[in-house]
Amino acid sequence: MNNTLNLENTARRTWLKSMGAGGLILAVGNAGNVFAQTAAAAKEVKYGGDGMPGGLVDDPLVFVSIDAAGVVSVVCHRSEMGQGVRTSFTMVVADELEADLTRVKVVQALGDESRYGNQNTDGSRSLRHSMEPLRRVGAAARAMLETAAAARWKVPAGEVQARMHELVHLPSGRKISFGEVAVAAAALPVPTRASLKLKTPAQFRYIGKGNTPSIDGADIVRGRAIYGTDIRLEGMVYAVVARPPVLGGKLKRFDAAKALKVPGVLRVIELKSTPLPANHHPLGGVAVVASNTWSAIKGREALVLEWEDGAHGSYDSVTYKATLEAAARQPAKAMRNDGDTTAALAKATRRVQAEYYLPHVAHATMEPPVATVRIVDKHCEIWAPTQAPQGARDFVAKTIGFKPEQVTLNVTLLGGGFGRKSKFDFIAEAALVSQAMGGTAVKLQWTREDDIHHDYFHTVAVEHLESALDAKGKPTAWLHRSAAPSISSTFVLGSNTLQPFEMGMTAINVPFQIPNVRIETPEAEAHTRIGWFRSVYNIPHAFAVQSFVSELAAEAKRDPKDYLLELIGPARRIDPRTLSDQTNYGESPEIYPIDTGRMARVVRLAAAGAKWGRKLPEGRGLGIAVAYSFMSYVATVVEVEVDAKGALRIIAVDSAVDCGPQVNPERIRSQLEGAVIMGLGLAKHGEITFKDGKVVQSNFNDHAMLRHNEAPREIRVHFAPADYSVGPGGIGEPGLPPIAPALCNAIFAATGKRIRRLPIGEQLTVA
């Protein structure tokens, strides 16, 4: 089935004009109206009762329109990569607007920070930041429609009420459609925030209800959905790039003679490399342009290339693991220091120590990076599956010497993102090749091997933990050293220690009742590109922390679930800012207060779902873990079976979640289920290794995903009751961190063998 978007005779988009013609347009602005805080309020960010800053400093510009036929259009300024944000946005607006959801459509925003504010789809913040502004948009639109209808009928506005896409005069029963008063409503002043009447949760029609169909679902299953690779333009050519195999490497020389003889090859273009740290910049190399992708790939294979590897040419995973281990075993910079951990450990009669290793892993999205660019009349237009459209637009403009207003970026659906598509290098490559081709439309496609070899990898880490136990087995001291390259190394040359926002992910902010706590970060030099990855540093930190809790429980001869709950302690709120003198947290949600009561609740929910405590056959075991990340709480119990030869079978997984408000329960469930599959795959197989500075793996044959036969028989998701009194939590990322520790804790329960090194691989196999 053809799912190609053919734009041969399509002019540049004018969607804003068309959606506003003859109708009502509302906006969430930066200042000066109901939908954003005032400039004065923006200067003072306080922690509110919901654990979120008092006023969203970066409220996005979100447009809502109603045409004369009554069709409501909601502009989604975030990117859709399977998390359901386009559906959830329409649900929130339609609910407060009292619109019929079947008459609401979504319009994808162009990349434009001046219009929409922050558009980055990362940090699990799409609804976390937008739910309340979107509710205000819907409520304001409803109020304006009601006022317009009242004016037409010459009755008090209080006598008119919006109900399912109609305005009803309550005393007489008269009705009028949204579309009939849209023009009049548009001429009215926007209501003040104080005057808005938001619905109570009991009045919600869509939010938190049932299984709302995905707004993109039908197009996806029928092959009509448009992803980055589906774009086709008149006269378009295709390109692939040969990039330096080692980070920071340069092209010494190349010979394109054989490549140019490949049928279909049109041109070979050298791309200059950028000095490190390259950040979003292309790596440089040689682009092969052809009349089709296959010819471009075959032409690239025919190139004669000679590279200069540079400073990272000796990078080796085995030796670097030893380097990290050595660093993790020495005192380092303290990021949190409660009491006197050193003294408590020195005088302890019972001490437990463990180290955990996690390798680099690749994002390996189902859709590798791809971008299409054409330049006509000093205007550059882009189609790309990007998580950061406004940043990509501005970066491309700078790269090709244009002004931002000379660049239009159209956001397609993303076939997976996980943080990789927050980077702009692949989009900038396409723009450079199009420019070199005189503006010809160019689709630049990465292969799976390109993606694996030149990713912004998730960090490699060694986590060193020590604890002192008293006579009852309770910890009196906790030492955690996290040795890992920082994401900041991709931005700042020589940035060799983890930053507060990274250590604030399940390291600094462990909420345990322990009198002496010291959290340290040794130096760790990066030798490859380190990037954002789904749940970021919560992955290594949660693996270490939750595995270590299980080890302490075993040392104390206690049930792991009960021991974990005792460490969490009674219900209380902890402000992570009081745990450390580090202030450079940026936007990291891990600085928001932790509610230990909510954390303990999901532990109990997951345990109850798995029937924790039941007698299991020999060779079976249950493992438990919990993590707080992106303002949500997720606990997971994994049940495994390991036979006499070490064959591992995952029986079931129970994940419990507390994300506060629940907009779209179906997508919450899907995200948790997806996190289970991804987390198990990473734990069992995920590993990127380096030899002589080069990535060893190349495709799914040696960077394996979880296969169907390895998946759990059953995945059960358990919801804590929706709580609209607290700030919304994220969903895309929080399900991942507890998976690996729960799995490895289950393996210990089944076999008595500790897994401290990921991936598990063949560690259980008996020769």
Buried (B, 14 or more C-beta within 10 A) or exposed (E): EEBEBEBEEEEEBEBBEEBBEEBBBBBBBBEEBBBBBEEEBBEEBEBEEBBBBBBBBBBBBBBBBBBBEBBBBBBBBBBBBBBBBBBBBBBBBBBBBBBBBEBBEBBBBBBBBEBBBBBBBBBBBBBBBBBBBBBBBBBBBBBBBBBBBBBBBEBEEEBBBBEEBBBBBEEEEBEBBBBBBBBBBBEBEBBEBEEBEEBEEEEBBBBBBEEBEBBBEEBBEEEBBBBBBBBBBEEBBBBBBBBBBBBBBBBEEBEBEEBBEBEBBBBBBEBEBBEBBBBBBBBBBBBBBBBBBBBBBBBBEBBEBEBBBBEBBBBBBEEBBEBBBEBBBEEBEBBBBBBEBBEBBEEBEBBBEBBBBBBBBBBBBEBBBBBBBBBEEEBBBBBBBBBBBBBBBBBBBBBBEBEBEBBBBBBBBBBBBBBBBBBBBBBBBBBBBBBBBEBBBBBBBBBBBBBBBBBBBBBBBBBBBBBBBEEEBBBBBBBBBBBBBBBBBBEEEEBBBBBBBBBBBBBBBBBBEBEBBBBBBBBBBBBBBBBBBBBBBBBBBBBBBBBBBBBBBBBBEBBBBBBBBBBBBEEEEBEBBEBBEBEEBEBBBBBBBBBBBBBBBBBBBBBBBBEBEEEBEEEBBBBBBBBBBBBBBBBBBBBBBBEEEBEBBBBBBBBBBBBBBBBBBBBBBBBBBBBBBBBBBBBBBBBBBBEEBBBBBBEEEEBBBBEEEBBBEEBBBBBBEBBBEBBBBBBBBBBBBBBBBBBBBBBBBBBEEBBBBBBBEEBBEEE
